[in-house]
Amino acid sequence: MVVKVTYNDLAPAIQKQLEGYEVALMGDINKAIKKTAEWGADQLHTARAYHDRTGAYSASWKAKPDGYNKENSKFMTEKYKIYNEKHYRLTHLLEKGHVGRNGKRVSAYEHIGPVEDLVMQLALSEVQRVIRENAN
């Protein structure tokens, strides 16, 4: 885009163009992060590392916005939380194992950790892809 400015108006014109680029970039990054969070919830829907008798535990995984990432970033990127809406107390017991009613240990079914690692890698690659696409 060509913008004609005088010498005195050069700095404000550059600043205005960069602000427009930043707004567009943040919108695309937020869309990519949302898509990644929803993908992670879908993976937990289908991850059957254990025998879920009713399917209620697997079906209640959700992704929702969790505010903005203000602490460690100057940009206003959205944070998303992937959580189990109805059986949140069970997630730690299944992931880490626990002592059963008879006093014996119940095996751990690691199903959250692997998906978390994949979501982190996918989010990073999606953000990099969005930045590359917006640079052109």
N, C-alpha and C positions, 0 to 999 in steps of 0.2 A: 504494500500500500504506500503510495507516495503522498507525503504531506508537505506543503510548502510553508516554511516558517522563516522568520528573520533570525538573525544572530542572537538577539536578546531573548527571543522566545524558544530557543533550542532546548534548553534544559527542561522547562515545563512540558514541552511537546514530547520529549523522550520519556519523561515520567508518566505522562498520560498513556502513551503507547504500552509501556511496561505494566501499568496497572490493569489495562484491558487484557493483556496477555495473561497476567496472574489470575484474574477472575475466571477466564476461560479454562486455564490449566487446572485450577482448584475444582471447578465443576466437573471436569473430566476425571480427575483423580478420585473425587468422591463417588462418582458413578462406578469406577473400577473397584474401589474398596467395597462398595455395597454389593456388587456382583460377586466378589470373592467371598464375602461373608455368607451370602445366600448359598453359594456353592458349598461352603464348609458345612452349613446346616444340612444340606441335601446329602452330603457324604455321611454325616452321622445318622441320617434317616436310614440309609442303606447299609451302613457298617454293621454287620451281624457277627461280632466276635464272640458272642455268647448266645445261648438259647433264650430268646425273649418270648415267654409263653403267650402273652396277649398282643404284643406289638405296640403297647401303649408307651413304653419307655422310648423306643426308637421314633415313634411318631411325634413326640412332643418336643423335638429339637427345633429351636427358632433362632433367627438372627434379628437383632433390633439395634437401632442407633443408640449410642451411649454417650452423647455429647460431642464436644469437639476436643481435639488434641491440642490443648493450649500449653501444657506444661513444658514440653520439650521441643516445640516447634513454633516458629513465628507465623506459619501458615495455618489457616483454619480448616484443616482436614477433619473429616468426621471419623469418629471411632465407632466400631460396631462390636456388639457382644453376641457371641453364640452361646446359647444356654438351653438347658432343659427346663421347659416351662412348668411341667407338672411333677416331675420326679427328680428335682434338683438335689434332694438328699441322697439319692441313690448313686449319683454320678461318681462321687469319691469312693464309695464302697466297691463299685464295680471296677473302677480304674485301678485302685490300689490293693484290693483284697481286704478281707476282714475276718474276724473270728465269728464262726457260725454259732447256732444255738447249742450244738453239742460240744462246743469248746475247741473244735478243730478249725484250722485255717481254711477259708474259702479262697479259691484261686482268683487272681486278678485277671481281668479281661481288659487289656489295654486297647481302648478304642478311641479315646479323646486325644491322647498325645500324638499319635501318627497323623491324625487329621489336622491338629494344630500346626504341626511342622509343615505339612503341605500347604495350609492356608497362608502361613507366613511367607513361604517361598513364592507362592502364586501372587500374593499381594505385592511383593517386591518386584516381581517380573512385570505385573500389570502396570504398576506406577512407572517403571522404566519405559515400557511400551508407550504409555500415554505421553510421557515427556518427549520421547523420540518423535512421535507423530505430530505433536504440537510445535516442535522445533522447525518443522518444514513449512 
